[in-house]
Structures are given as C-alpha cells and as structure tokens.
C-alpha cells in the first residue's frame, strides 16, 4: 500500500512539474523541429522570464500580468537571436550562445540579485488554491490551462498564411525562397514565439518554486529535448496539434522518470546528469531496437528514419 501511495504521489508531482516544463519543451520544439534551427537562447530566456515575473510580482503587479511580461521578455530575447542570425548572418548556434551570454548580465541587472524569493507573494496558483484545491492540484490545473491556451493559439497560428510560411521555411528553405516567402522574417517570428514560450515556462516555474534564480537556465535545453524525444519515440508520425499534446505528455513522463530516479537517494545536484542520461537513452532507443531486433515494439519516424535523426 505504501508503494502504491508513493507512486501516486510521484505521478502527481510529475504531472504538476511536467505541465509547466511542457511550455519550455514546446518552445524548444518550435526551433529544433519546426524551423530546424539549433537555438541555445533557451538557457538565457528561461531565467529572463523567471526574473521579470519575480521582480514584477514583488513590485505589486498581478501574477498574470507578471507572467505576460515574462513572455514578452522572451519575445525580445528571441528577436535579438533572430536578428543576429537572419540580418547579421551569424550561424544559428553561435547567435544563440551570444544572446544567452548577454542575457545573463541583463537578467542579473533586472533582478538586482542572484535570486529573488517569492515566499508569501500571490502567484498564478493562488487563485486555484482559494477554491480549496491542494498546491499540487492547483499547479496541475494552472499548468493545464496555460498549456491548453498555448497549444490552441499555436494550432490556430500555424493554420494562417504566416504560420504555414514558417513551417514551409523549416521544411524546405530553398523552395520557400523560390515561392517568394521572406524566410528571414519567418525565422524571426519562429525565434520570438519559441523564446516567448520558454520565458513563460520560466515565469510559471519561478512562481511555483517560490523563487527566481539567475542560474536556473542551466541545462534547460536538455530538459526540452528529452521531453520532445520521449514524445517522438512513443508517439510517432502525428499531426502538428497532436504532436504538441504529446510533448506535454513527454514532459510529464520525463519528470516522472526523474522523480523515480530521485527515489533512489540521488543527490539533487545530480539532476542534470540524470537528465543527460535519460536523453542518451532516448536517443539510443532506435539503435538499441535494431541491435536487439525489437523493431516491431518501437515506432519509426516518417520515411523509416530512426529518432536519432530528428535533430
């Protein structure tokens, strides 16, 4: 019975955390899969969103307004990376690193300290708690609400002419240019939306954790990739809106895996190592499948390519 209760608590904890991390995973998905760009701005825009939200809340703004401002901060970070890549022709990977490095100082200046405590402050989860819900349930409901809104807006956006042009740019750059699409602008839009989602995730997680930390962005790109890869391995060849939903599931499963790992008395400081190991295992699954003759148990991606080719 104790084992069942423990597992139920782990699932509840993974769901509450996974819902919030899913927004980051969706943001990473937009650049890595939709635009086919390796963008490391995520590790700078995540703490930027957290810092803006924390400063806004401690200065009396409503948590929802603070979260929106965090999202806008991510848009600005994505805009900078996009300009560096599209207008100054700096390679995408290097442009992301440059922006990420600069954002460290900018976030530090915004926060005014390495971390800001939010203990005793109202957060976006407070409203649900006033309805009599527990903290975990309130986080799940809030995360589900934000994830649903983001997925719905992205689904509607990618059905518009601009949204389709963004997808076309990622699928075939040369053909998109030949058809008169301004691919630089499409990349810029993708950069902004991606980092906006990542910063929003940072602002929500800061409110959930009760503090914003300057170094919270370290390793976030690995968390996003692990969630995406888990979703790709378990649910292959899905339409865009279904893929976005499966990324939420992937984020929850990833947090569940980490929660189970921590049950074996793994140090919290080793969480990034655990993340890296999970990512390696997920990337290696197609190769393991081939070596062990388990092709029928794990799905293939489009065209029969294994999931290690996704990035």
Secondary structure, DSSP 4 states (H G I P E B T S, - for coil): -HHHHHHHHHHHHHHHHHHHHHHHHHHHHIIIIIS-----THHHHHHHHHHHHHHHHHTT--HHHHHHHHHHHHHHHHHHHHHHHHTS---HHHHHHHHHHHHHHHHHHHHSSSEEE-TTS--TTHHHHTTT--HHHHHHHHHHHHHHHHHHHHHHHTTSHHHHHHHHHHH-HHHHHHTT--HHHHHHHHHHHHHHHHHHHHHHHHHHHTEEETTTTTTHHHHHHHHHHHHHHHS-S--HHHHHHHHHHHHHHHHHHHHHHHTT---GGGHHHHHHHHHHHHHHHHHHHHHHT-TTTS---GGG--GGG--
